[in-house]
Amino acid sequence: MKITFLGTGTSQGIPIIGSQHPVCLSDDFRDKRLRVSVLVEWEQFSYVIDCGPDFRQQMLRSDCQSIDGILFTHEHADHTAGLDDIRPFFFRQGDIPIYAHQRVLDNLSKRFDYILLNDVKYPGAPSVIQNEVVENQNFELGGLSVVPINGYHNRLQVFGYRFDKFAYLTDMKTLDAHALNKLKDLDVLVINALRHEPHHSHFNIEEALDIVSKLSPKKTYFTHISHHLGFHKEVEASLPNSVFLAYDTLTIDL
């Protein structure tokens, strides 16, 4: 399995438009972060988790030629706003499967009615195949059993996903014991770590490290990173062994 970090930034991306914050002015390519997303590939299969406003740029940069589907964590714009840019894949492949909580599918049907609702179709619009993700119901993709991981982004329900020994969690603030039990025995955990200061709807770095200590994955990569966390080089040097900051274009082979 190959994991490509398409984006590792928070909702505004880094650099933030017009910001004079030192991290936003950094020359280190690892401090330049598009909106958060990953590409998960195994055998001949390719799935994207989340499809934000940088989706087109991410697909071009990664030279991704086809996708078998998109998994959504939740409905916020930095995770969904790029849905229209599936058109090149649709024109070559046909309808693109998407996987999400029913609440998210309903939200997308309002915002992208010309894609998800047949009665408002227009020529040139892509089409999708809607698949509801349900808590405690695993589903199969490309011969793998995918485990939905239920968590909360403040009071909003969010899904993470586990593929075999790899798990991806973003925009999490709360994980209960039942969810944590599904995350044992991981080779790689990806989890959000927004900044040092506490936040109402995201793990800060201390909270993310606490989750890591409970789960003890072989390796952990932090994502959904704000400029307030600091410079990539300095933050990563301060982390425990086996814990790293992800960055855009980073690839991991499991």
Phi, psi and omega per residue, in radians:
M1 nan 2.422 3.130
K2 -2.106 2.300 3.107
I3 -1.989 2.207 3.057
T4 -2.042 2.166 3.083
F5 -1.405 1.864 -3.139
L6 -1.359 -0.602 3.097
G7 -2.726 2.541 -3.078
T8 -2.305 0.206 -3.060
G9 -1.676 3.014 3.095
T10 -1.437 -2.984 -2.929
S11 -1.101 -0.452 3.120
Q12 -1.627 -0.186 -3.027
G13 1.283 2.932 3.066
I14 -2.282 2.202 0.098
P15 -1.306 2.631 3.014
I16 -1.337 2.447 -3.133
I17 -0.950 2.193 3.047
G18 1.346 -0.005 -3.075
S19 -1.366 2.475 3.037
Q20 -1.867 0.246 3.097
H21 -1.070 2.430 -3.087
P22 -0.937 -0.667 3.134
V23 -1.169 -0.627 3.113
C24 -1.196 -0.373 3.132
L25 -1.699 0.040 -3.076
S26 -1.092 2.530 3.045
D27 -1.584 -0.124 3.134
D28 -1.288 2.121 -3.098
F29 -1.049 -0.411 -3.129
R30 -1.285 -0.265 3.079
D31 -1.581 0.041 3.111
K32 -1.827 1.954 -2.933
R33 -2.203 2.132 2.984
L34 -1.380 3.024 -3.124
R35 -1.131 2.626 -2.831
V36 -1.236 2.327 3.127
S37 -3.007 2.685 3.027
V38 -2.363 2.683 3.011
L39 -1.901 2.183 -3.124
V40 -1.990 2.129 -3.071
E41 -2.229 2.401 2.980
W42 -2.652 2.535 -3.061
E43 0.817 -2.151 -3.137
Q44 -1.757 0.240 -3.014
F45 -1.802 2.552 3.135
S46 -2.459 2.100 3.108
Y47 -2.224 2.450 3.083
V48 -1.841 2.399 2.984
I49 -1.797 2.000 -3.113
D50 1.276 2.599 -2.943
C51 -2.463 1.301 -3.029
G52 -1.458 -2.975 -3.054
P53 -1.175 -0.223 3.106
D54 -1.721 0.207 -3.016
F55 -0.966 -0.828 -3.115
R56 -1.029 -0.855 3.139
Q57 -1.061 -0.696 -3.135
Q58 -1.153 -0.709 3.129
M59 -1.157 -0.690 3.104
L60 -1.167 -0.754 -3.090
R61 -1.162 -0.628 -3.119
S62 -1.500 -0.111 -3.093
D63 0.999 0.658 3.123
C64 -1.291 2.169 -3.051
Q65 -1.694 -0.390 -3.131
S66 -2.771 2.677 3.032
I67 -2.320 2.502 3.122
D68 -1.608 -0.170 3.104
G69 2.883 2.985 3.128
I70 -2.211 2.262 3.024
L71 -1.794 2.309 3.133
F72 -1.869 2.393 3.068
T73 -1.432 -0.728 3.125
H74 -2.926 -3.097 -2.912
E75 -1.658 -0.011 -3.081
H76 -1.067 2.635 -2.960
A77 -1.055 -0.620 -3.121
D78 -1.218 -0.081 3.112
H79 -2.017 -0.130 -3.010
T80 -2.373 -0.252 -2.916
A81 -1.202 -0.188 3.140
G82 -1.618 0.212 -3.007
L83 -1.029 -0.610 -3.135
D84 -1.075 -0.451 -3.081
D85 -1.387 0.165 2.955
I86 -1.352 -0.057 -3.045
R87 -0.927 -0.804 3.131
P88 -1.035 -0.652 3.091
F89 -1.172 -0.748 3.129
F90 -1.073 -0.760 -3.117
F91 -1.086 -0.571 -3.138
R92 -1.530 -0.614 -2.935
Q93 -1.928 -0.385 -2.978
G94 1.657 -2.867 -3.053
D95 -0.950 2.392 -3.104
I96 -1.778 2.135 3.096
P97 -1.176 2.407 3.002
I98 -2.202 2.634 -3.035
Y99 -2.308 2.188 -3.083
A100 -2.900 2.831 2.958
H101 -0.989 2.583 -3.120
Q102 -1.029 -0.594 3.091
R103 -1.054 -0.673 3.135
V104 -1.246 -0.720 3.078
L105 -1.052 -0.701 3.114
D106 -1.132 -0.715 3.120
N107 -1.111 -0.775 3.129
L108 -1.142 -0.572 3.123
S109 -1.142 -0.499 3.075
K110 -1.391 -0.777 -3.054
R111 -1.369 -0.578 -3.118
F112 -2.167 0.901 -3.079
D113 -1.053 -0.538 -3.127
Y114 -1.249 -0.198 3.067
I115 -1.768 -0.755 -2.990
L116 -1.665 -0.329 -3.088
L117 -1.932 2.144 -3.050
N118 -1.141 -0.480 -3.045
D119 -1.374 -0.077 3.105
V120 -2.151 0.390 -3.128
K121 -1.125 2.538 2.974
Y122 -2.334 2.716 -3.096
P123 -1.010 2.343 3.125
G124 1.690 -0.247 3.113
A125 -1.311 2.492 3.049
P126 -1.296 2.927 3.060
S127 -2.242 2.654 3.141
V128 -2.246 2.822 2.994
I129 -1.916 2.013 -3.051
Q130 -1.466 2.286 3.101
N131 -2.247 2.088 -3.140
E132 -1.366 2.300 3.014
V133 -1.717 2.269 -3.055
V134 -2.121 2.359 3.109
E135 -0.968 2.394 3.103
N136 1.208 0.241 3.051
Q137 -2.121 1.800 3.070
N138 -1.161 2.720 3.079
F139 -2.430 2.769 -3.028
E140 -1.800 2.325 3.007
L141 -2.297 2.142 3.063
G142 0.928 0.669 3.121
G143 1.445 -0.033 3.103
L144 -1.842 2.495 3.012
S145 -1.497 2.111 -3.141
V146 -1.736 2.267 -3.086
V147 -1.839 2.013 3.030
P148 -1.232 2.372 3.126
I149 -1.968 1.987 -3.054
N150 -1.507 2.268 3.081
G151 -2.568 -3.085 -3.113
Y152 -2.293 2.396 3.121
H153 -1.874 1.522 -2.809
N154 1.052 -1.982 3.132
R155 -1.788 0.036 -3.116
L156 -1.583 2.226 3.075
Q157 -1.154 2.410 3.138
V158 -2.381 2.490 3.023
F159 -1.780 2.312 2.770
G160 -1.716 3.052 -3.093
Y161 -2.436 2.397 3.031
R162 -1.957 2.236 3.039
F163 -2.020 1.790 3.125
D164 0.980 -2.002 -3.089
K165 -1.676 0.180 -3.138
F166 -2.051 2.370 3.080
A167 -2.343 2.502 -3.099
Y168 -2.197 2.084 3.123
L169 -2.236 2.295 3.044
T170 -2.501 2.739 3.130
D171 1.007 0.616 3.126
M172 -1.710 2.503 2.969
K173 -2.176 -0.486 -3.090
T174 -2.383 2.287 2.996
L175 -2.289 2.166 -3.135
D176 -1.492 3.095 -3.077
A177 -1.085 -0.608 3.129
H178 -1.110 -0.750 3.103
A179 -1.162 -0.759 -3.139
L180 -1.071 -0.605 3.138
N181 -1.114 -0.489 3.112
K182 -1.385 -0.078 -3.053
L183 -1.962 0.319 3.104
K184 -1.385 2.717 3.008
D185 1.069 0.846 3.108
L186 -1.689 2.509 2.923
D187 -1.404 -0.727 -3.132
V188 -2.395 2.220 2.995
L189 -1.983 2.268 2.962
V190 -1.934 2.251 -3.052
I191 -2.570 2.587 -3.117
N192 -1.285 2.482 3.075
A193 -2.566 1.588 -2.899
L194 -1.200 -0.858 -3.001
R195 -2.892 -3.056 3.090
H196 -1.405 -0.736 -3.093
E197 -1.254 2.604 3.062
P198 -1.044 2.639 3.134
H199 -2.361 2.592 -3.037
H200 -1.250 -0.357 -3.047
S201 -2.356 0.092 3.114
H202 -2.318 2.609 2.918
F203 -1.084 2.364 2.861
N204 -1.509 -3.092 -3.014
I205 -1.201 -0.594 3.106
E206 -1.134 -0.757 3.133
E207 -1.177 -0.677 3.099
A208 -1.108 -0.726 3.114
L209 -1.147 -0.553 3.083
D210 -1.142 -0.716 3.080
I211 -1.099 -0.735 3.122
V212 -1.046 -0.729 -3.130
S213 -1.143 -0.535 3.124
K214 -1.318 -0.578 -3.026
L215 -1.700 -0.517 -3.137
S216 0.909 0.899 3.021
P217 -1.164 2.799 3.133
K218 -1.121 -0.707 3.072
K219 -2.449 2.599 3.088
T220 -2.296 2.464 3.055
Y221 -2.204 2.233 3.101
F222 -1.529 2.493 3.129
T223 -2.458 -3.037 -3.031
H224 0.885 1.044 -2.960
I225 -1.753 2.311 3.067
S226 -1.588 2.740 3.037
H227 -1.072 -0.404 -3.132
H228 -1.220 -0.273 3.087
L229 -1.190 -0.533 3.121
G230 2.039 -3.066 -3.133
F231 -1.227 2.401 -3.108
H232 -0.906 -0.870 -3.053
K233 -1.049 -0.735 -3.094
E234 -1.285 -0.713 -3.110
V235 -1.176 -0.802 -3.103
E236 -1.079 -0.620 3.131
A237 -1.137 -0.364 -3.111
S238 -1.598 -0.115 -3.034
L239 -1.468 2.723 3.075
P240 -1.118 2.852 3.037
N241 -1.020 2.478 3.118
S242 1.352 0.071 3.061
V243 -2.055 2.284 -3.026
F244 -2.382 2.771 2.934
L245 -1.554 2.231 2.996
A246 -1.277 2.820 3.044
Y247 -2.569 2.764 -3.110
D248 -1.031 2.354 3.127
T249 1.463 -0.132 3.070
L250 -1.040 2.370 3.055
T251 -2.110 2.537 3.126
I252 -2.242 2.324 3.062
D253 -1.893 2.184 3.105
L254 -1.785 nan nan
